[in-house]
Each structure stands twice: as structure tokens, then as C-alpha cells.
Amino acid sequence: MLDEAADAVRVALPWTALLLAAALPWRFLQIVFADRLLDLGSDASRYGTYLRSAALMAMLAFLVSRWGRLVYARAIRLVHANGKNPGRETLRVPPSVLADYVFIATFTELLSSMTAITFVGPPLCTMLSGSAIGTAELNTTASISEPFRNIARAKESKIVFSLLLVFACAFVVAFINVAAAFALGYWLVSGMGWFDAQRWAPFFSFNNRRFVLAAIGCALLTLEPFWIAAHVMLVRKAGAAQSGEDLRAWFEELRRA
Amino acid sequence: MAAEEYAGEAARSRGLLHSAPMPGAAPQRCAYHAERAGFAICMSCRTTLCQECATQWDGIWHCTACLAKKGTAPRTRSPIAGWVVVTAASAALFYCSIRVMVWSGVLLAGLR
């Protein structure tokens, strides 16, 4: 499934660019918000108005990123169905699907913020978020119950959990690679005469909190297309298995061979 | 007769008729066409159906009558109501998310 997801990501490359463009402001503002909080520390409670405005900006960017995710999930679904890069059809997301997905995504985000203190809640919310994007296109009407029903009907919690573990490991690898890429870029540029390497050295260091946060954000951005593609593939494959569509496709393949 | 038995056997081999007939027992027949062998069972009314009468919807076999009932089932809520509820719920969640994001952030920052 992960191999098929990787193939689909390769075919849907232009839509990956759209996804990253939509997700970039959200990740950037998340980093800014986290950075401000870490700056303020225990005094953060005195800066409620300021933090609320930062959170508002982040949440507005969150809505844009969810639209990007939905378009990307649709692109992956079309690639899975047709085997080629879909055209403008990808952008024709039904309004009810978008409304349902924004609702479930905002609910997941709220739940994630509420349970952040537990350190168990966010991974569970990540699983819910993955199932939400995987089943997003199964919603047919604007409803607050349908997204939950479709997630419950998928009954693939074990595989979703496995995907979470796989992507947790992938995150570590991506983080190391991103940090290494930054370091390599810094080393290459430092060879140029006009670049003041001494001045920039503290920035590209793990002692610099902003560098670590930026590397985390970049690692998450790198994994996002694969994560969405894996969940869309999972839901499509589970649906095909339930309806017998996979057997029909297999028989057709055998008949052709 | 041989063709009907063959059709029944084929349906059983595909797992569509779960109860294989006992030796000597009459093979299952379509409820609407007595001359045809059973092909599937309607999951709503448990009627045996021939290939023509059985319709698969969402991976489940239905008879025409049950499918028509599903098609004409009265909607409990208009689509506009659904839109209003989803929009209101999303707006409320959006507002709460901002508040809770700040609250949990302050809480976590205070732990440092």
C-alpha cells in the first residue's frame, strides 16, 4: 500500500506542489506560535490577546491547508482510479465534501489541542485526522454525523495505527535529512566569499530553537503528501475489498493475461 | 433442468447462496420467477432472487422492492438544514479551537 501511495505521489506531482503551497503558511504560523510560547514561557498567560491573534492567523491558514489536503486527496483518488495525472477535474471538490471535511478537521484540531497535555491525545488525533482525509470523499451530504459514520465504517484502525508508527519512524528520518540538507546548504554557501559564515553559524545549530522548529516543520511538510496518499489508498482498498471490486479487477487482470 | 442446476451450483460456488441444499431437497428458486434458480438473497427481506431480480448496492444484494423503499425513504432533514448545522458547528469549533490552542499552549509553556 505504501508503495502504491509513493507511486501515486509521483504521478500527482503538480498537486503535491499545490498541497505544499497550501500547507506552508499553516506550518509556518504553527512554528511562530510555538516559538512565541517558548519565548514567553510562564509569562505567556499575560499575553492572551497577542497569542489569540497569532492563533487566529494560524487557524485561518489551517483552513487553507485543509482545502489543499482535500484537493490532494482527490488527486490521489483519481490517480488510483485512472493511473494518470488528473487535470482540472481535481479542483472540482463538491462543496458538501469540503464542508464535512472542514468540520471534522476542525473538530480533530480542537481535540488535539485539548489533549496536547496528555501526550497520548495528539497521536490518536493524528490517526483520526488520517482517517478523516482518507474517507473525506465518501461524504455525500453536508452533515455532522456522516464523516464520523464513514470513519467508523472503515474499520481499519489497526492499519491506521500501523501507518502512524511507520510515519513516526519516517518523521525521525525526514527530520535528520532536513537538518542534514540545511547543514549541507550552509556548508556549500559558506564557501562563497560574500557569505558571512560566522554570523550565520549559530542559526544552523541544534542549540537554536528556531532551527529545530523549522526542521520539524519541513519534515512534516515532506511527509504530508505520502501520509495523505497512504490513507486515501487504505480507504479505497478497504472499500474495494468490501464490495468485491478488488476481486472483479483481479479476474479482469487474469482474463487479460 | 440441467442448466438451472448448473446455474444454482455456480451461484453456490461463488458464495452467493450461503445455505447449500441438502441432497434431495428442492433447490432454492427466485421468489418472483419460479422457473429460475436462486442467485442471491436480499439482505433486507431475505427473499431468494434470480440474477435478474438481484441488484447490488454498496456491496450488498437487494430486491427491487427493498431498493425502491430505500430510494423513496423520506429524508428526515432538508439539505439546507444540514448545511446550516455543519456551518454553525464548524464556526463554533473554529472559535473554540483558537481559545483552546492558546489555553493548551500557555499550559504547556508554563510547564517548562
Interface residues (C-beta under 8 A of the other chain):
Chain A: F33 A34 L37 L38 L40 G41 S42 A44 S45 G48 L51 R52 A55 L56 A58 M59 L63 S96 A99 D100 V102 F103 T106 F107 E109 L110 S113 M114 A116 I117 T141 A142 S143 I144 Q242 S243 G244
Chain B: Q56 D58 G59 P79 G82 W83 V85 V86 T87 A89 S90 L93 F94 C96 S97 I98 R99 V100 M101 V102 W103 S104 G105 V106 L107 L108 A109 G110 R112
